[in-house]
Amino acid sequence: MNKEIEGKEKYNKLLKIYNNELLKLENEKKNLNKLKSEYEHLSTIFQKEKKQYNEQKLEEKKNFDNFVAEEMKLINKEKRQLNIEQKNLNEMKIKYQMKNKIENKKVKNEVDSIKNKMNEKQKEINTKENNDKIIIEKYKKLLQDANNQINTLNNLIYNLKEKNLKKNNINNDNTIKENDMEKIRNIKYITNDYSLNFPEKYHGLTYTLIKTEKTKDGITINYYDNNKKEIIYKNGMTKEVYGDEYQIIYFNNGDIKQIFQKENKQIYYFKEKNVVQTTLGDDCKILRYEDGQIEKNFNDGSKQIIFPDGKIKNILPNGFEETYNLNEE
C-alpha cells in the first residue's frame, strides 16, 4: 500500500514537472509568435518606406534633370548671344579702322561699352555655372544622406533577423548561443595590438653570469642570477628561461617564440612574413599581419577580423556574420 502511495506521489510530481515544462514551451511559443509578428510588421513598414523613398528619389532626379536641362538651354542661349555680340564687335573694329580720327573716338567708346557688357555677361554665366555646381553637390549630398538612411533601416532589419534567428533555432544543434556573439564583440575592447613585445620585467634587467656548463651533446648552459638560464644549442638556436614564468626562443631563421607559463599564452613571430601568432591556451589563436590586420580564431569555430581601417567582422560557426566600425562606436 505504501509503495502505491509513493508511486502515485512520484507520478504526480513528474506530472507536475511535465505540466510546468509544457507551460514554459507554450509561453516560449507565444513569445516567438509575437517576435515574428513584430518582425513582419517592421519589415512591411520598411518595404513601404523603401518604395516611397525610391519613388521620391526618382521624382527628385527627374526634377533635377529638368532643372539642369533648362539651365543648359539658358547658358547656350546666352553663349549664342555672346557670339553675336562678338561678331558685332569684330564688325565695329573694321568700321573703326575705316573711319577718321573723329569717328575713331566714338567707335572706341562703343567698343569699350560692348566689352564691358560682354564681361558682365561672362561673369553672369560663370556665376550660374558655379551655382549649378553647388546645386549638383547639394543633390549629391541629399542622395548620400538618403543612402545612409537606407543603410540604417537595413541594419535594423538585419538586427531583427539576428534576434529572430536566435529564437527560431532554440532547439537546433547549430543554435547561435546568445553569449557567443557577445563573447566575440567583447574581444574588441582589448587594447593589446598583438604585436611582438619584450616585457621589461624580464628583458629590461641586467643579469650577472654565475656559471657555465656544457653537455655531451654540445649544448651550452649559462646560469645567471635572478633565476635566469640561457641554453645555446649546437645549431645556434638560443633559449632563455626566466624561472617558471617566462621563456623565449630565438631560431636561426629569425623566428622568435615566447612562452608565458602562468598566463597559458604563447607568441610566435614569423620573420619572413612579418606575422605574429598569439595562442591563448586552447580558447583562441590570434594572427597579426604586416599591414596591421588582426584575425582571431576561437576553438568553437567562430572568428573575428579587425581591419586596419577600424572595421570589424564577426563570424559565428554556423556562418552568421556581423560587420561594424570600431571608430564609430
TIKE-824265 format. One record per residue (C-alpha): residue in three letters; y, z, x. Coordinates in pm, 1 decimal. Example, Ala and Ser with C-alpha at 12.3 -4.5 7.8 and 13.67 -1.06 7.14 Angstrom:
<pts>
(pt "ALA", (-450.0, 780.0, 1230.0))
(pt "SER", (-106.0, 714.0, 1367.0))
</pts>
This chain:
<pts>
(pt "MET", (0.0, 0.0, 0.0))
(pt "ASN", (238.2, 89.0, 284.0))
(pt "LYS", (159.8, -242.9, 451.6))
(pt "GLU", (252.5, -430.2, 133.3))
(pt "ILE", (584.0, -244.3, 112.6))
(pt "GLU", (655.5, -309.3, 479.0))
(pt "GLY", (561.8, -675.2, 430.0))
(pt "LYS", (797.5, -704.5, 131.7))
(pt "GLU", (1080.4, -537.9, 323.7))
(pt "LYS", (1023.1, -769.3, 615.2))
(pt "TYR", (1012.9, -1066.5, 377.7))
(pt "ASN", (1334.7, -954.2, 204.3))
(pt "LYS", (1503.3, -905.9, 541.9))
(pt "LEU", (1402.1, -1254.5, 657.2))
(pt "LEU", (1509.2, -1397.1, 321.3))
(pt "LYS", (1849.2, -1230.3, 357.2))
(pt "ILE", (1889.0, -1370.8, 711.0))
(pt "TYR", (1787.0, -1715.6, 583.3))
(pt "ASN", (2040.3, -1697.2, 296.3))
(pt "ASN", (2316.2, -1589.6, 539.7))
(pt "GLU", (2235.8, -1880.1, 773.5))
(pt "LEU", (2226.1, -2117.7, 475.2))
(pt "LEU", (2567.6, -1988.9, 363.0))
(pt "LYS", (2705.9, -2042.9, 715.9))
(pt "LEU", (2575.2, -2400.4, 718.8))
(pt "GLU", (2731.9, -2467.5, 377.0))
(pt "ASN", (3066.9, -2329.5, 497.4))
(pt "GLU", (3045.1, -2541.6, 811.9))
(pt "LYS", (2968.8, -2846.8, 598.1))
(pt "LYS", (3275.2, -2774.7, 382.4))
(pt "ASN", (3490.7, -2742.9, 694.4))
(pt "LEU", (3354.8, -3071.4, 829.8))
(pt "ASN", (3425.5, -3248.4, 499.4))
(pt "LYS", (3776.5, -3103.1, 493.9))
(pt "LEU", (3841.1, -3216.5, 851.0))
(pt "LYS", (3703.3, -3561.3, 770.8))
(pt "SER", (3932.6, -3584.9, 467.6))
(pt "GLU", (4233.9, -3482.9, 680.4))
(pt "TYR", (4143.0, -3742.4, 942.0))
(pt "GLU", (4106.9, -4018.1, 681.8))
(pt "HIS", (4438.0, -3919.1, 524.9))
(pt "LEU", (4622.3, -3923.5, 859.1))
(pt "SER", (4452.5, -4248.1, 953.5))
(pt "THR", (4568.8, -4406.3, 626.4))
(pt "ILE", (4925.0, -4284.3, 687.8))
(pt "PHE", (4914.8, -4419.0, 1043.4))
(pt "GLN", (4791.5, -4762.3, 932.6))
(pt "LYS", (5062.3, -4776.5, 666.5))
(pt "GLU", (5337.0, -4676.4, 912.4))
(pt "LYS", (5199.5, -4917.6, 1171.7))
(pt "LYS", (5210.3, -5200.6, 916.2))
(pt "GLN", (5567.2, -5108.1, 815.7))
(pt "TYR", (5671.6, -5091.4, 1180.0))
(pt "ASN", (5520.2, -5432.9, 1257.0))
(pt "GLU", (5698.5, -5583.7, 956.9))
(pt "GLN", (6024.4, -5420.5, 1061.8))
(pt "LYS", (5978.2, -5538.0, 1420.0))
(pt "LEU", (5916.1, -5897.3, 1302.7))
(pt "GLU", (6226.1, -5882.7, 1084.7))
(pt "GLU", (6438.7, -5743.5, 1369.1))
(pt "LYS", (6305.3, -6008.3, 1606.3))
(pt "LYS", (6385.2, -6278.3, 1352.5))
(pt "ASN", (6740.2, -6143.3, 1307.0))
(pt "PHE", (6782.7, -6113.9, 1683.1))
(pt "ASP", (6663.3, -6471.5, 1740.1))
(pt "ASN", (6904.4, -6594.3, 1472.8))
(pt "PHE", (7185.6, -6396.9, 1631.9))
(pt "VAL", (7112.4, -6542.2, 1974.9))
(pt "ALA", (7092.2, -6893.6, 1829.3))
(pt "GLU", (7431.7, -6856.2, 1658.6))
(pt "GLU", (7589.5, -6717.2, 1974.7))
(pt "MET", (7448.6, -7006.3, 2179.0))
(pt "LYS", (7595.8, -7250.8, 1929.9))
(pt "LEU", (7937.7, -7090.2, 1972.1))
(pt "ILE", (7907.8, -7092.6, 2350.5))
(pt "ASN", (7803.0, -7458.2, 2354.6))
(pt "LYS", (8088.8, -7543.7, 2122.2))
(pt "GLU", (8337.2, -7369.3, 2348.8))
(pt "LYS", (8187.4, -7540.4, 2652.2))
(pt "ARG", (8236.2, -7877.5, 2485.3))
(pt "GLN", (8594.5, -7780.6, 2411.2))
(pt "LEU", (8642.2, -7686.9, 2774.6))
(pt "ASN", (8503.0, -8022.2, 2882.3))
(pt "ILE", (8750.7, -8196.5, 2652.8))
(pt "GLU", (9035.0, -7991.3, 2791.1))
(pt "GLN", (8917.7, -8063.3, 3144.4))
(pt "LYS", (8921.6, -8430.3, 3064.9))
(pt "ASN", (9271.6, -8396.6, 2925.2))
(pt "LEU", (9372.7, -8212.3, 3239.2))
(pt "ASN", (9248.4, -8495.6, 3455.4))
(pt "GLU", (9444.8, -8741.7, 3246.2))
(pt "MET", (9752.6, -8524.7, 3283.1))
(pt "LYS", (9709.7, -8526.5, 3658.5))
(pt "ILE", (9702.8, -8906.5, 3655.1))
(pt "LYS", (10017.1, -8917.5, 3446.0))
(pt "TYR", (10175.3, -8662.7, 3672.9))
(pt "GLN", (10124.6, -8887.7, 3970.3))
(pt "MET", (10277.6, -9182.3, 3787.4))
(pt "LYS", (10590.0, -9012.0, 3664.4))
(pt "ASN", (10906.4, -8946.3, 3857.6))
(pt "LYS", (11018.4, -8620.5, 4010.2))
(pt "ILE", (11197.6, -8500.8, 3697.0))
(pt "GLU", (10892.1, -8553.3, 3484.2))
(pt "ASN", (10670.9, -8400.2, 3751.8))
(pt "LYS", (10810.0, -8054.7, 3691.7))
(pt "LYS", (10744.7, -8077.3, 3320.5))
(pt "VAL", (10394.4, -8206.1, 3374.2))
(pt "LYS", (10326.1, -7931.2, 3627.7))
(pt "ASN", (10422.6, -7666.8, 3373.3))
(pt "GLU", (10195.0, -7823.3, 3116.2))
(pt "VAL", (9910.6, -7833.9, 3366.9))
(pt "ASP", (9961.6, -7467.4, 3455.1))
(pt "SER", (9963.5, -7379.7, 3088.4))
(pt "ILE", (9637.2, -7564.9, 3032.7))
(pt "LYS", (9485.8, -7398.2, 3339.1))
(pt "ASN", (9581.1, -7057.7, 3204.4))
(pt "LYS", (9425.6, -7144.3, 2871.4))
(pt "MET", (9112.4, -7260.3, 3045.5))
(pt "ASN", (9092.8, -6939.5, 3248.7))
(pt "GLU", (9134.7, -6734.4, 2933.8))
(pt "LYS", (8863.2, -6935.7, 2760.9))
(pt "GLN", (8633.9, -6889.9, 3058.9))
(pt "LYS", (8695.9, -6514.4, 3052.3))
(pt "GLU", (8613.1, -6507.7, 2681.5))
(pt "ILE", (8288.9, -6695.7, 2745.0))
(pt "ASN", (8196.3, -6462.2, 3031.0))
(pt "THR", (8269.6, -6161.4, 2810.8))
(pt "LYS", (8049.6, -6297.3, 2532.4))
(pt "GLU", (7769.5, -6370.0, 2777.1))
(pt "ASN", (7790.3, -6011.8, 2909.4))
(pt "ASN", (7790.2, -5877.4, 2554.8))
(pt "ASP", (7483.9, -6088.8, 2478.6))
(pt "LYS", (7307.2, -5940.7, 2781.2))
(pt "ILE", (7396.0, -5589.1, 2664.7))
(pt "ILE", (7263.2, -5664.3, 2316.0))
(pt "ILE", (6941.0, -5806.9, 2462.9))
(pt "GLU", (6892.1, -5496.0, 2677.3))
(pt "LYS", (6959.3, -5279.5, 2371.9))
(pt "TYR", (6689.1, -5456.7, 2172.3))
(pt "LYS", (6450.9, -5429.1, 2465.6))
(pt "LYS", (6509.7, -5053.5, 2471.0))
(pt "LEU", (6453.4, -5034.5, 2094.6))
(pt "LEU", (6126.9, -5222.1, 2134.2))
(pt "GLN", (6023.3, -4988.8, 2417.2))
(pt "ASP", (6104.3, -4682.1, 2206.0))
(pt "ALA", (5901.5, -4827.4, 1921.0))
(pt "ASN", (5606.8, -4886.7, 2154.4))
(pt "ASN", (5633.7, -4526.0, 2272.9))
(pt "GLN", (5620.0, -4409.9, 1910.4))
(pt "ILE", (5307.6, -4618.3, 1856.6))
(pt "ASN", (5151.4, -4461.3, 2166.3))
(pt "THR", (5234.7, -4115.9, 2028.2))
(pt "LEU", (5067.2, -4199.7, 1698.4))
(pt "ASN", (4768.3, -4341.8, 1884.4))
(pt "ASN", (4739.1, -4017.2, 2080.1))
(pt "LEU", (4747.8, -3822.5, 1751.1))
(pt "ILE", (4463.2, -4032.7, 1609.5))
(pt "TYR", (4283.2, -4001.4, 1942.9))
(pt "ASN", (4303.8, -3619.7, 1931.0))
(pt "LEU", (4186.6, -3614.8, 1570.0))
(pt "LYS", (3890.8, -3832.6, 1662.2))
(pt "GLU", (3810.2, -3598.9, 1950.6))
(pt "LYS", (3821.5, -3296.0, 1719.4))
(pt "ASN", (3616.3, -3474.6, 1452.5))
(pt "LEU", (3364.4, -3587.9, 1715.0))
(pt "LYS", (3310.3, -3228.6, 1829.6))
(pt "LYS", (3244.1, -3112.5, 1471.3))
(pt "ASN", (3022.3, -3404.2, 1365.0))
(pt "ASN", (2799.3, -3372.5, 1670.4))
(pt "ILE", (2742.1, -2997.9, 1636.8))
(pt "ASN", (2359.0, -3034.8, 1623.6))
(pt "ASN", (2330.0, -3323.7, 1870.5))
(pt "ASP", (2183.3, -3278.9, 2220.7))
(pt "ASN", (2478.0, -3472.0, 2363.3))
(pt "THR", (2732.8, -3247.2, 2186.9))
(pt "ILE", (3074.3, -3210.7, 2352.8))
(pt "LYS", (3092.7, -2836.1, 2412.3))
(pt "GLU", (3436.5, -2706.5, 2333.1))
(pt "ASN", (3471.9, -2535.6, 2668.0))
(pt "ASP", (3358.1, -2841.8, 2869.4))
(pt "MET", (3682.4, -3035.5, 2841.5))
(pt "GLU", (3884.0, -2712.2, 2875.7))
(pt "LYS", (3696.9, -2635.7, 3197.5))
(pt "ILE", (3792.0, -2975.5, 3342.5))
(pt "ARG", (4153.2, -2951.3, 3222.2))
(pt "ASN", (4196.3, -2612.6, 3388.7))
(pt "ILE", (4099.5, -2762.4, 3726.4))
(pt "LYS", (4434.1, -2947.4, 3736.2))
(pt "TYR", (4621.6, -2620.6, 3782.6))
(pt "ILE", (4454.0, -2557.0, 4120.7))
(pt "THR", (4720.4, -2615.6, 4383.9))
(pt "ASN", (4471.7, -2698.7, 4661.9))
(pt "ASP", (4506.8, -3066.2, 4758.9))
(pt "TYR", (4156.1, -3058.0, 4912.5))
(pt "SER", (4270.3, -3192.0, 5249.1))
(pt "LEU", (4125.9, -3070.0, 5579.0))
(pt "ASN", (4284.9, -2740.0, 5687.6))
(pt "PHE", (4214.8, -2498.9, 5970.8))
(pt "PRO", (4258.0, -2138.1, 5848.3))
(pt "GLU", (4497.5, -1934.0, 6063.6))
(pt "LYS", (4267.4, -1636.6, 6009.1))
(pt "TYR", (4017.0, -1795.5, 6247.3))
(pt "HIS", (4194.1, -2076.2, 6437.6))
(pt "GLY", (4526.8, -1901.4, 6486.0))
(pt "LEU", (4391.1, -1624.5, 6712.0))
(pt "THR", (4337.6, -1612.7, 7087.7))
(pt "TYR", (3979.9, -1527.3, 7189.0))
(pt "THR", (3857.2, -1387.6, 7522.0))
(pt "LEU", (3527.8, -1518.3, 7666.4))
(pt "ILE", (3279.0, -1233.8, 7721.1))
(pt "LYS", (2966.6, -1412.1, 7846.3))
(pt "THR", (2785.9, -1747.1, 7855.2))
(pt "GLU", (2417.3, -1825.5, 7801.3))
(pt "LYS", (2217.0, -2146.0, 7849.0))
(pt "THR", (1887.8, -2210.0, 7669.0))
(pt "LYS", (1586.8, -2409.0, 7788.9))
(pt "ASP", (1689.7, -2687.1, 7552.1))
(pt "GLY", (2017.7, -2731.7, 7741.2))
(pt "ILE", (2230.3, -2560.1, 7476.3))
(pt "THR", (2528.4, -2358.1, 7598.9))
(pt "ILE", (2631.4, -2049.3, 7401.2))
(pt "ASN", (2968.8, -1886.3, 7468.3))
(pt "TYR", (3031.3, -1534.4, 7330.0))
(pt "TYR", (3389.1, -1425.0, 7260.9))
(pt "ASP", (3549.5, -1109.9, 7132.4))
(pt "ASN", (3626.3, -1066.7, 6761.3))
(pt "ASN", (3270.5, -1177.3, 6679.3))
(pt "LYS", (3323.5, -1544.3, 6768.7))
(pt "LYS", (3042.4, -1760.2, 6907.5))
(pt "GLU", (3063.0, -2117.9, 7039.4))
(pt "ILE", (2747.7, -2334.1, 7061.0))
(pt "ILE", (2762.9, -2657.9, 7265.5))
(pt "TYR", (2464.1, -2892.1, 7219.3))
(pt "LYS", (2331.9, -3146.4, 7470.6))
(pt "ASN", (2466.2, -3439.1, 7267.3))
(pt "GLY", (2818.6, -3294.1, 7281.2))
(pt "MET", (2826.6, -3157.1, 6927.2))
(pt "THR", (3000.2, -2818.0, 6907.4))
(pt "LYS", (2963.5, -2538.8, 6651.7))
(pt "GLU", (3194.0, -2236.6, 6624.7))
(pt "VAL", (3065.7, -1933.0, 6435.0))
(pt "TYR", (3300.8, -1657.0, 6318.9))
(pt "GLY", (3073.1, -1369.6, 6213.0))
(pt "ASP", (2910.5, -1419.1, 5874.5))
(pt "GLU", (3224.3, -1560.2, 5710.2))
(pt "TYR", (3306.6, -1898.4, 5854.8))
(pt "GLN", (3159.8, -2183.0, 6066.5))
(pt "ILE", (3299.7, -2515.3, 6188.3))
(pt "ILE", (3108.2, -2803.8, 6344.7))
(pt "TYR", (3264.5, -3086.7, 6549.9))
(pt "PHE", (3046.7, -3401.0, 6557.5))
(pt "ASN", (3056.6, -3669.4, 6825.5))
(pt "ASN", (3181.2, -3937.3, 6585.8))
(pt "GLY", (3487.6, -3727.1, 6498.2))
(pt "ASP", (3348.3, -3585.5, 6173.8))
(pt "ILE", (3411.4, -3215.6, 6102.9))
(pt "LYS", (3218.5, -2973.0, 5882.1))
(pt "GLN", (3347.5, -2633.4, 5765.6))
(pt "ILE", (3127.1, -2367.6, 5602.5))
(pt "PHE", (3275.5, -2069.3, 5416.1))
(pt "GLN", (2977.7, -1840.6, 5352.0))
(pt "LYS", (3147.0, -1579.3, 5134.1))
(pt "GLU", (3316.7, -1840.5, 4918.2))
(pt "ASN", (2999.1, -2051.8, 4896.7))
(pt "LYS", (3210.8, -2352.7, 4991.9))
(pt "GLN", (3161.3, -2641.6, 5235.9))
(pt "ILE", (3413.8, -2900.9, 5355.0))
(pt "TYR", (3313.0, -3224.4, 5532.5))
(pt "TYR", (3565.9, -3461.6, 5690.0))
(pt "PHE", (3460.0, -3826.7, 5739.0))
(pt "LYS", (3685.0, -3951.8, 6018.6))
(pt "GLU", (3602.5, -4325.3, 5987.7))
(pt "LYS", (3705.7, -4344.2, 5620.1))
(pt "ASN", (3952.6, -4051.4, 5635.6))
(pt "VAL", (3781.2, -3886.4, 5337.3))
(pt "VAL", (3742.9, -3511.2, 5278.1))
(pt "GLN", (3447.3, -3385.0, 5071.4))
(pt "THR", (3456.0, -3028.6, 4933.9))
(pt "THR", (3141.5, -2874.6, 4783.9))
(pt "LEU", (3184.8, -2561.1, 4568.5))
(pt "GLY", (2836.2, -2411.0, 4550.4))
(pt "ASP", (2621.2, -2602.2, 4304.2))
(pt "ASP", (2900.6, -2646.0, 4048.8))
(pt "CYS", (3137.1, -2909.6, 4183.2))
(pt "LYS", (3176.4, -3174.7, 4454.4))
(pt "ILE", (3530.3, -3296.3, 4530.8))
(pt "LEU", (3633.7, -3609.9, 4722.5))
(pt "ARG", (3986.7, -3661.1, 4856.7))
(pt "TYR", (4056.7, -4020.9, 4964.2))
(pt "GLU", (4305.1, -4151.6, 5218.0))
(pt "ASP", (4557.2, -4259.0, 4950.8))
(pt "GLY", (4562.7, -3906.0, 4801.6))
(pt "GLN", (4330.1, -3975.1, 4508.1))
(pt "ILE", (4107.7, -3676.4, 4423.3))
(pt "GLU", (3774.5, -3709.8, 4241.9))
(pt "LYS", (3590.3, -3400.5, 4111.9))
(pt "ASN", (3224.7, -3433.9, 4011.6))
(pt "PHE", (3063.5, -3144.2, 3822.9))
(pt "ASN", (2693.6, -3064.8, 3811.4))
(pt "ASP", (2680.3, -3125.2, 3434.8))
(pt "GLY", (2780.0, -3490.1, 3486.5))
(pt "SER", (3147.9, -3450.9, 3393.6))
(pt "LYS", (3420.5, -3587.8, 3619.7))
(pt "GLN", (3793.5, -3554.8, 3681.4))
(pt "ILE", (4003.8, -3811.5, 3871.9))
(pt "ILE", (4357.5, -3725.4, 3989.7))
(pt "PHE", (4551.7, -4038.3, 4089.8))
(pt "PRO", (4837.0, -4032.8, 4346.8))
(pt "ASP", (5095.8, -4105.3, 4074.6))
(pt "GLY", (5003.2, -3782.7, 3887.0))
(pt "LYS", (4786.3, -3948.3, 3622.4))
(pt "ILE", (4465.7, -3755.2, 3541.0))
(pt "LYS", (4146.2, -3886.7, 3380.4))
(pt "ASN", (3873.7, -3650.9, 3248.1))
(pt "ILE", (3525.4, -3790.6, 3173.3))
(pt "LEU", (3252.4, -3592.3, 2995.3))
(pt "PRO", (2875.7, -3653.6, 3043.2))
(pt "ASN", (2849.0, -3845.5, 2715.2))
(pt "GLY", (3123.3, -4089.7, 2825.5))
(pt "PHE", (3407.7, -3930.1, 2627.6))
(pt "GLU", (3738.6, -3975.0, 2819.5))
(pt "GLU", (4096.3, -3849.5, 2806.3))
(pt "THR", (4389.3, -3953.6, 3025.0))
(pt "TYR", (4726.4, -3782.8, 3064.4))
(pt "ASN", (5001.7, -3744.6, 3323.1))
(pt "LEU", (5036.8, -3410.3, 3504.2))
(pt "ASN", (5403.6, -3478.6, 3587.5))
(pt "GLU", (5490.0, -3494.5, 3218.6))
(pt "GLU", (5348.4, -3150.7, 3138.4))
</pts>
